[in-house]
Amino acid sequence: MANPQQPIACGACAWSRFAHWGLSRNGNCSTGMYDFACEHCSGTVRERRIDREALRHKRSLVILQDVPIGVCDRCGARYFDASVLRRVAEIGRGTVPTQQTLAVPIAPYSPV
């Protein structure tokens, strides 16, 4: 077994383990950034493309379109790759331009 501290070249694309998020346990490219056991129910987390996903960044809300997320096939738990969360932070800080801004209505809850 290889030392986890040593970079290993991916058999499919020659990236090192430290530069490559898509490596499976055997060191080769997997089908995507997800495909692991869910920490809640031990189901399998698989990649899905979501049309719109709303994520919070500090006191703001960021909506990403056509975003790859991990979804457990058993319990539906959602997982986000670090690259997705970095993009949310960049948009939330205003360091990258956005395509559009939406107005979101906010109201206190009151039972009917």
Secondary structure, 3 states (H helix, E strand, C coil): CCCCCCCCECCCCCCEHHHCCCECCCCCECCCCCCEECCCCCCEEEEEEEEEEEEEECCEEEEEEEEEEEEECCCCCEECCHHHHHHHHHHHHCCCCCCCCCCCCCCCCCCC
